Amino acid sequence: MTISPLPHWLVIAYLAVHTTYILIGRYRPPRPSRILLTNLFLSVLFVVQIVLLNSSSLPANSVFTTLALWSPIVFFWWAYLWAGHTLCACYPPGFSFDPGLIKAEGKYFGQLSLRLAAADRPWLNDLFHLLYNTYYLYTLLLGVYLHAVGRFAEFQAVMLAVVLGYAAAYSIFPLAPVWGPRWGLVSAGLLAESRQRLSGSWLTRATNRLMWEGLAHRGCAFPSAHVSTGVIFVVWSWRIWGVEAGIIASLVVFGMALGAVYGRYHYVLDVIAGALLGLICLLVADNLI
């Protein structure tokens, strides 16, 4: 079978962007040499994969084929953590574009990210956190199914679209740092600090731990990579499984996007930008693979 090296080249391109931010950034992270050596090692690793892909015909069920197909998406799942090193490359740690987005949100959407969860109802908080967390299943569902049934060209088109969205979003974050409503609204004096975290059952509490003490960065809200991935999931659900699955996927992803605003993780403008990014990535991937 033929495996397109485009997603692997995209990994190398993002590592080059990440390295550039580290080298010329206004605020350099601690131990930059370790970060640069890691980027170099990963770049070499993916170059080796590209060379091997170009030099051999691979059986569909080989271990290397599976690794080659999945390695770009696994890299970009991990690269969200790595993106934290570049968030202050262009602006100081206390700077964000939130004031401008909050002003626009008030004008066009009536501060929807503030009003939706104003009542802080635990059962509603749990429902929207459930929908918000469906994001983590989208790429896995598409990828595992397409890989299992041997539809490798479609698998690669999906993965290229998804990783292109990640690469674009992670590259934009240092240029346009946006904290998101849970911090921005507090800084603007529109939300009391005591009301930043929503109450609820174990799901809401687990999400709070993830978003406050876990992996989430402050400054990665615009554009929403959750929504760009969700748009790709919706379109490919229609293509693969037809009308019924497409409608269900559309409703779930709409709920996820609404949950992102409800939980104050994203402004409406973050969601719109993420949706546009997802559509652009779909068009690019469809034309390249």
BAMI-701393 format. One record per atom (N, C-alpha, C): x, y, z; residue in one letter. Coordinates in steps of 0.001 Angstrom, whole numbers, padded with zeros to 6 digits, always signed. Example, Ala and Ser with C-alpha at 12.3 -4.5 7.8 and 13.67 -1.06 7.14 Angstrom:
2
+013190-005690+007800A+012300-004500+007800A+013200-003300+007800A+012850-002250+007080S+013670-001060+007140S+012900+000030+007870S
END
This chain:
289
+000835-001189+000000M+000000+000000+000000M+000880+001252+000000M+000297+002363-000455T+001018+003631-000507T+000572+004520+000643T+001527+005033+001381I+001236+005957+002480I+001760+007333+002101I+000908+008323+002146S+001327+009680+001831S+002217+010222+002946S+003354+010827+002588P+004219+011417+003616P+003803+012826+004021P+002698+013334+003467L+002306+014715+003761L+002110+014985+005259L+001406+014120+006001P+001283+014395+007445P+002633+014410+008158P+003582+013574+007685H+004898+013539+008311H+005670+014832+008018H+005549+015327+006785W+006159+016614+006463W+005541+017737+007298W+004256+017615+007585L+003579+018632+008389L+004138+018651+009813L+004456+017470+010347V+005107+017402+011660V+006430+018159+011638V+007232+017901+010603I+008536+018561+010487I+008364+020074+010345I+007375+020487+009550A+007122+021919+009371A+006735+022571+010696A+005866+021903+011477Y+005489+022492+012764Y+006678+022545+013715Y+007505+021502+013724L+008696+021527+014577L+009620+022673+014183L+009695+022988+012886A+010496+024128+012435A+009914+025446+012945A+008581+025558+012897V+007923+026761+013428V+008164+026876+014931V+007992+025766+015635H+008203+025741+017083H+009638+026145+017417H+010596+025601+016671T+012005+025928+016894T+012270+027409+016648T+011663+027945+015613T+011837+029371+015307T+011322+030235+016445T+010160+029892+016989Y+009635+030646+018133Y+010604+030592+019325Y+011204+029422+019560I+012124+029282+020678I+013382+030127+020463I+013869+030153+019218L+015122+030838+018920L+014989+032362+018916L+013875+032853+018353I+013760+034314+018185I+012695+034925+019080I+012064+034117+019907G+011003+034623+020764G+011500+035661+021751G+010618+036557+022074R+010963+037628+023015R+011209+037081+024410R+010427+036078+024795Y+010546+035474+026124Y+010849+033988+025936Y+012078+033601+026218R+012514+032227+025987R+012168+031374+027204R+011759+030133+026997P+011424+029259+028123P+012677+028755+028817P+012530+028190+030012P+013686+027592+030681P+014227+026415+029859P+015510+026192+029938R+016202+025081+029272R+015847+024978+027786R+016056+026027+027027P+015720+025981+025600P+016526+024944+024828P+017763+024660+025265S+018575+023674+024544S+017927+022298+024565S+017296+021937+025677R+016599+020644+025757R+015444+020598+024761R+014709+021713+024654I+013583+021776+023726I+014071+021667+022283I+015149+022379+021964L+015679+022371+020605L+016215+020990+020233L+016881+020320+021159L+017389+018977+020881L+016245+017987+020683L+015185+018142+021463T+014010+017283+021286T+013388+017495+019908T+013263+018773+019500N+012722+019067+018169N+013590+018461+017068N+014901+018550+017236L+015821+017977+016240L+015662+016465+016178L+015605+015817+017324F+015458+014357+017366F+014161+013918+016685F+013057+014611+017005L+011772+014245+016403L+011775+014500+014896L+012403+015580+014465S+012483+015872+013033S+013229+014757+012305S+014356+014325+012865V+015121+013233+012255V+014286+011955+012210V+013549+011690+013286L+012714+010497+013349L+011670+010494+012234L+011055+011641+011986F+010035+011697+010946F+010655+011745+009547F+011849+012294+009414V+012545+012229+008123V+012856+010777+007778V+013302+010005+008765V+013566+008577+008537V+012301+007871+008080V+011184+008181+008707Q+009917+007583+008276Q+009610+007927+006820Q+009825+009179+006445I+009554+009598+005067I+010443+008842+004089I+011729+008698+004426V+012653+007964+003557V+012196+006521+003384V+011814+005886+004472L+011351+004504+004407L+010054+004385+003614L+009167+005358+003783L+007907+005338+003046L+008141+005475+001546L+009123+006266+001168N+009403+006500-000250N+010206+005375-000897N+010790+004516-000061S+011693+003505-000610S+011130+002100-000617S+009923+001921-000102S+009398+000557-000014S+007892+000535-000199S+007429-000637-000636S+005991-000901-000718S+005598-001673+000526S+004668-001156+001284L+004380-001704+002607L+003131-002566+002615L+003184-003706+003280P+001949-004487+003485P+001024-003763+004441P-000271-003875+004197A-001242-003110+004978A-001263-003496+006446A-000862-004724+006758N-000984-005190+008139N+000342-005188+008894N+001374-004509+008376S+002660-004518+009057S+002661-003530+010230S+003550-003791+011174V+003674-002910+012336V+004136-001528+011898V+005099-001470+010980F+005594-000173+010528F+004506+000628+009834F+003676-000038+009049T+002577+000656+008380T+001651+001309+009394T+001307+000561+010424T+000423+001100+011465T+001070+002295+012162T+002355+002146+012507L+003065+003251+013160L+003143+004469+012240L+003416+004229+010958A+003539+005339+010018A+002214+006056+009827A+001121+005322+009815L-000191+005932+009641L-000591+006769+010852L-000307+006271+012059W-000798+006912+013273W+000183+007908+013894W+001472+007816+013537S+002472+008637+014245S+002233+010145+014134S+001770+010697+012981P+001554+012151+012961P+000463+012616+013923P-000641+011864+014005I-001715+012296+014900I-001291+012134+016357I-000545+011053+016667V-000042+010876+018033V+000908+012017+018387V+001751+012408+017429F+002657+013535+017675F+001866+014793+018028F+000835+015117+017261F+000122+016377+017505F-000737+016316+018762F-001165+015138+019183W-001804+015053+020494W-000804+015454+021576W+000412+014941+021459W+001455+015302+022428W+001889+016755+022259W+001919+017250+021033A+002455+018592+020754A+001646+019702+021402A+000397+019426+021809Y-000347+020443+022555Y+000421+020823+023821Y+000977+019837+024513L+001780+020127+025698L+003026+020909+025314L+003667+020512+024215W+004892+021156+023748W+004637+022605+023342W+003421+022892+022860A+003084+024261+022454A+003142+025236+023622A+003051+024737+024833G+003123+025616+025994G+004438+026380+026093G+005512+025821+025508H+006814+026497+025572H+006870+027752+024712H+005957+027891+023746T+006039+029018+022802T+004951+030059+023026T+004121+029900+024045L+002968+030790+024212L+003375+032234+024479L+004555+032439+025044C+005012+033801+025321C+006140+034212+024384C+006196+033609+023204A+007269+033922+022260A+007189+035365+021771A+005974+035890+021624C+005799+037220+021039C+005334+038274+022033C+004676+037859+023097Y+004107+038809+024052Y+004441+038363+025472Y+004455+039289+026437P+004752+038921+027826P+003663+038038+028408P+003958+037309+029487P+003002+036352+030050P+001647+036944+030414P+001572+038188+030800G+000294+038769+031210G-000527+039361+030087G-000059+039213+028847F-000757+039837+027720F-001698+038851+027056F-002879+039358+026632S-003798+038540+025840S-004669+039448+024993S-005312+038854+023988F-006245+039570+023135F-007681+039474+023669F-007839+038980+024884D-009179+038808+025437D-010000+040095+025501D-009429+041243+025883P-010261+042454+025948P-010961+042762+024622P-010269+042604+023508G-010890+042864+022207G-011977+041855+021885G-011742+040588+022218L-012754+039562+021958L-013971+039758+022854L-013729+040137+024115I-014854+040374+025031I-015712+041531+024527I-015080+042564+024032K-015826+043700+023487K-016658+043274+022287K-016062+042479+021393A-016797+041992+020221A-017919+041030+020622A-017646+040184+021620E-018673+039244+022104E-019876+040007+022646E-019609+041064+023397G-020709+041857+023935G-021516+042521+022847G-020857+042969+021814K-021546+043671+020725K-022374+042726+019869K-021810+041570+019530Y-022463+040682+018561Y-023206+039509+019191Y-022796+039073+020386F-023395+037877+020977F-023907+038092+022394F-023882+039328+022879G-024423+039615+024206G-023737+038864+025327G-022410+038671+025215Q-021621+037950+026226Q-022211+036559+026502Q-022418+035789+025442L-023010+034462+025584L-022180+033574+026497L-020865+033694+026414S-020003+032873+027259S-020144+033216+028737S-020674+034386+029038L-020935+034763+030430L-022327+034337+030864L-023297+034464+029964R-024702+034281+030347R-025135+032813+030405R-024559+031948+029575L-025072+030584+029467L-025060+029841+030799L-023962+029931+031528A-023840+029192+032786A-024041+030084+034002A-024735+031197+033823A-024902+032142+034923A-025617+031511+036114A-026560+030584+035847A-027316+029961+036937A-026514+028881+037655A-025451+028364+037004D-024591+027327+037588D-025416+026146+038107D-026240+025576+037221R-027035+024406+037594R-026176+023143+037416R-025957+022368+038482P-025052+021216+038392P-025426+020221+037300P-026710+019902+037131W-027098+018904+036130W-026827+019400+034719W-027021+020702+034500L-026754+021267+033185L-025245+021383+032948L-024521+021699+033997N-023062+021723+033884N-022526+020348+033476N-023077+019294+034100D-022642+017935+033770D-022981+017576+032333D-024168+017957+031878L-024576+017645+030507L-023636+018297+029503L-023334+019568+029695F-022486+020250+028727F-021029+019803+028832F-020598+019396+030010H-019255+018841+030109H-019181+017471+029442H-020245+016711+029507L-020287+015433+028788L-020146+015679+027292L-020906+016626+026774L-020822+016945+025352L-019445+017501+024994L-018916+018352+025836Y-017601+018948+025580Y-016521+017872+025491Y-016602+016867+026326N-015577+015826+026366N-015724+014783+025269N-016812+014820+024500T-016909+013908+023357T-015824+014204+022325T-015252+015394+022378Y-014169+015760+021455Y-013069+014711+021417Y-012752+014119+022567Y-011624+013199+022648Y-011857+011900+021878Y-013089+011665+021445L-013415+010429+020718L-013419+010610+019204L-013488+011838+018712Y-013759+012059+017293Y-012709+011418+016387Y-011459+011780+016585T-010406+011276+015703T-010214+009773+015883T-010328+009299+017111L-010193+007866+017356L-011284+007076+016641L-012522+007523+016720L-013617+006803+016069L-013398+006708+014567L-013075+007838+013941L-012845+007829+012501L-011634+006984+012146L-010525+007205+012850G-009281+006536+012513G-009339+005038+012711G-009850+004594+013864V-009913+003159+014140V-010824+002463+013133V-011965+003076+012812Y-012878+002444+011852Y-012229+002340+010474Y-011708+003442+009950L-011143+003435+008601L-009928+002524+008513L-009130+002482+009572H-007987+001572+009589H-008454+000120+009618H-009457-000180+010433A-009926-001555+010588A-010504-002121+009295A-011187-001279+008521V-011815-001768+007287V-010917-001579+006064V-009705-001095+006278G-008747-000999+005190G-008960+000145+004228G-009655+001186+004659R-009875+002357+003783R-008774+003376+004079R-007569+003045+003610F-006380+003786+004026F-006274+005163+003390F-006728+005303+002157A-006682+006633+001534A-007562+007614+002301A-008754+007156+002692E-009648+008008+003469E-009081+008267+004856E-008459+007243+005447F-007798+007419+006747F-006782+008554+006663F-005964+008542+005617Q-004926+009553+005478Q-005512+010944+005220Q-006611+011014+004487A-007263+012300+004251A-007802+012880+005554A-008411+012021+006377V-008919+012469+007677V-007770+012963+008551V-006722+012158+008652M-005622+012511+009534M-004897+013763+009063M-004751+013928+007754L-004102+015143+007262L-004927+016368+007628L-006240+016285+007480A-007091+017416+007840A-006978+017738+009328A-006998+016706+010160V-006936+016924+011610V-005594+017527+012014V-004489+016938+011537V-003178+017436+011975V-002875+018807+011372V-003437+019097+010202L-003277+020441+009644L-003957+021470+010542L-005131+021115+011077G-005810+022003+012020G-004997+022224+013279G-004417+021147+013808Y-003578+021291+014999Y-002350+022160+014712Y-001670+021874+013604A-000461+022621+013277A-000753+024103+013126A-001857+024426+012445A-002225+025832+012259A-002567+026486+013594A-003382+025820+014411A-003792+026391+015696A-002590+026604+016608A-001721+025597+016729Y-000571+025701+017622Y+000392+026802+017155Y+000440+027031+015839S+001309+028073+015307S+000721+029466+015517S-000613+029558+015568I-001286+030849+015764I-001269+031280+017224I-001306+030330+018151F-001417+030675+019570F-000396+031723+020022F+000903+031607+019683P+001847+032633+020139P+001604+033999+019510P+001021+034025+018310L+000777+035287+017612L-000477+035982+018115L-001435+035205+018613A-002705+035774+019085A-003133+035064+020368A-002405+035286+021475P-002750+034593+022721P-004115+035030+023257P-004981+034064+023474V-006312+034314+024026V-006507+033354+025197V-006789+033894+026361W-006929+033074+027554W-008232+032287+027575W-009287+032876+027060G-010612+032276+027161G-011436+032947+028243G-012763+032766+028196P-013659+033494+029113P-013414+033221+030592P-013000+032004+030946R-012865+031684+032377R-011809+032550+033047R-010823+033019+032276W-009841+033960+032806W-010122+035384+032333W-010463+035531+031056G-010645+036862+030491G-011778+037638+031134G-012892+036954+031420L-014030+037636+032029L-013719+038093+033451L-012912+037301+034153V-012499+037699+035505V-011597+038921+035424V-010639+038885+034508S-009721+040010+034342S-010455+041291+033950S-011554+041125+033181A-012337+042287+032748A-013320+042763+033809A-013414+042062+034941G-014325+042446+036017G-015763+042045+035764G-016008+041117+034821L-017367+040693+034490L-017778+039397+035181L-016808+038706+035780L-017081+037435+036445L-016270+037383+037728L-016949+037040+038825A-016251+036924+040102A-015295+035731+040065A-014140+035885+040661E-013166+034793+040663E-013722+033544+041329E-014591+033722+042303S-015182+032585+043017S-016123+031774+042132S-016526+032330+040959R-017466+031637+040071R-016797+031115+038802R-015466+031088+038810Q-014755+030600+037633Q-015049+029130+037353Q-015103+028336+038399R-015308+026888+038243R-016772+026552+038468R-017313+025757+037557L-018702+025334+037685L-018805+024133+038610L-019945+023989+039242S-020164+022870+040155S-020865+021737+039432S-020760+020536+039995G-021417+019389+039379G-020905+018082+039943G-021198+016987+039243S-020805+015655+039688S-019355+015376+039306S-018983+014084+039333W-017602+013688+039089W-017105+014147+037718W-017997+014190+036709L-017565+014579+035368L-017148+016049+035326L-017944+016909+035922T-017591+018324+035986T-016345+018523+036826T-016244+017802+037932R-015052+017942+038783R-013805+017457+038059R-013927+016341+037322A-012779+015826+036568A-012359+016799+035470A-013344+017392+034797T-013034+018373+033756T-012380+019607+034366T-012869+020024+035529N-012252+021163+036221N-010788+020877+036541N-010513+019659+037005R-009123+019309+037324R-008262+019339+036065R-008808+018810+034971L-008060+018805+033713L-007791+020216+033217L-008806+021080+033318M-008701+022426+032751M-007977+023400+033663M-007923+023105+034947W-007305+024052+035886W-005969+023562+036443W-005903+022280+036788E-004647+021759+037334E-003960+020788+036391E-004572+020489+035250G-004055+019469+034362G-003316+020013+033162G-003726+019571+031966L-002960+019805+030751L-003223+021143+030081L-004351+021771+030382A-004779+022942+029612A-003848+024138+029842A-003545+024837+028739H-002725+026052+028801H-003623+027290+028820H-003137+028342+029437R-003796+029640+029338R-003176+030394+028159R-003965+030601+027130G-003462+031266+025938G-003693+030490+024665G-004430+029376+024762C-004654+028493+023602C-006124+028427+023196C-006842+029527+023313A-008282+029484+023049A-008648+029804+021605A-007794+030573+020904F-008155+031037+019560F-007096+030605+018550F-007534+029860+017496P-008879+029316+017250P-009079+028020+018032P-010318+027565+018108S-010616+026356+018859S-010260+025116+018046S-009220+024397+018481A-008857+023142+017819A-009911+022069+018081A-010628+022174+019214H-011743+021264+019460H-012755+021355+018321H-013099+022567+017953V-014147+022764+016951V-013643+022410+015555V-012390+022737+015244S-011870+022370+013921S-011892+020853+013749S-011499+020113+014779T-011563+018653+014728T-013006+018180+014658T-013897+018850+015385G-015312+018482+015358G-015935+018645+013985G-015591+019710+013271V-016115+019927+011919V-015654+018805+010991V-014392+018416+011108I-013872+017314+010298I-014606+016021+010622I-014883+015787+011903F-015626+014593+012315F-017027+014579+011727F-017705+015711+011736V-019061+015785+011192V-019067+015457+009702V-018204+016106+008948V-018192+015905+007498V-017864+014457+007148V-016885+013894+007812W-016508+012516+007496W-017522+011504+008024W-018250+011835+009079S-019329+010951+009528S-020419+010862+008464S-020751+011988+007838W-021712+011983+006736W-021188+011149+005578W-019910+011308+005261R-019339+010595+004122R-019270+009091+004351R-018897+008692+005557I-018651+007274+005829I-019937+006525+006164I-020733+007098+007052W-021858+006359+007616W-023225+006852+007175W-023277+007913+006387G-024554+008338+005826G-025332+009322+006680G-026600+009481+006317V-027439+010544+006866V-027647+010404+008373V-028023+009189+008812E-028359+009013+010229E-027170+009344+011124E-026005+008770+010795A-024806+009039+011598A-024388+010501+011468A-024564+011065+010262G-024197+012455+010058G-025015+013399+010911G-026317+013133+011031I-027182+013974+011859I-026783+013865+013328I-026536+012636+013773I-026136+012437+015167I-024812+013150+015446I-023840+012977+014535A-022541+013627+014709A-022687+015145+014733A-023560+015673+013873S-023769+017128+013831S-024321+017633+015144S-025294+016920+015709L-025893+017331+016976L-024876+017257+018116L-024093+016167+018120V-023098+015998+019186V-022039+017096+019114V-021542+017371+017912V-020488+018386+017770V-021041+019787+018051V-022293+020044+017660F-022903+021318+018018F-022974+021445+019541F-023352+020351+020213G-023385+020364+021671G-022000+020560+022271G-020974+019938+021657M-019602+020125+022126M-019186+021587+022007M-019490+022209+020850A-019124+023610+020649A-019866+024519+021620A-021155+024222+021834L-021922+025001+022801L-021378+024786+024211L-020959+023545+024501G-020368+023253+025799G-019059+023992+026025G-018307+024216+024938A-017057+024972+025054A-017327+026405+025474A-018426+026973+024959V-018815+028333+025341V-019462+028319+026723V-020328+027330+026958Y-021020+027215+028239Y-020013+027073+029397Y-019007+026227+029211G-018006+026014+030259G-017014+027147+030381G-017135+028155+029511R-016273+029342+029486R-014836+028997+029102R-014694+027960+028266Y-013378+027615+027738Y-013086+028377+026447Y-014153+028774+025740H-013989+029482+024478H-015052+030571+024343H-014663+031648+023654Y-015624+032637+023204Y-016314+032110+021941Y-017447+032717+021596V-018128+032342+020361V-017205+032570+019158V-016421+033627+019199L-015508+033914+018095L-014429+032848+017968L-013993+032247+019065D-013056+031121+019004D-013685+029953+018251D-014959+029713+018546V-015686+028603+017925V-015838+028843+016424V-016206+030055+016057I-016368+030382+014635I-015034+030224+013899I-013963+030732+014496A-012643+030608+013874A-012243+029141+013752A-012539+028333+014768G-012226+026913+014709G-013002+026196+013621G-014280+026550+013456A-015094+025940+012403A-014554+026286+011020A-014180+027543+010818L-013600+027945+009528L-012280+027225+009278L-011467+027094+010315L-010206+026377+010178L-010459+024924+009781L-011436+024284+010410G-011752+022901+010076G-012177+022744+008623G-012993+023666+008122L-013434+023610+006724L-012262+023790+005765L-011378+024726+006074I-010201+024944+005231I-009318+023700+005205I-009113+023089+006368C-008289+021886+006440C-008907+020743+005656C-010224+020610+005694L-010908+019589+004904L-010668+019788+003418L-010820+021019+002952L-010620+021306+001526L-009195+021023+001105L-008227+021415+001917V-006826+021186+001591V-006531+019679+001537V-006969+018945+002571A-006691+017505+002627A-007375+016774+001480A-008601+017153+001154D-009306+016489+000057D-008589+016684-001275D-007958+017832-001447N-007280+018114-002707N-005886+017507-002775N-005273+017267-001602L-003918+016714-001588L-003901+015192-001535L-004923+014583-000924I-004981+013109-000825I-006298+012661-001475I
END
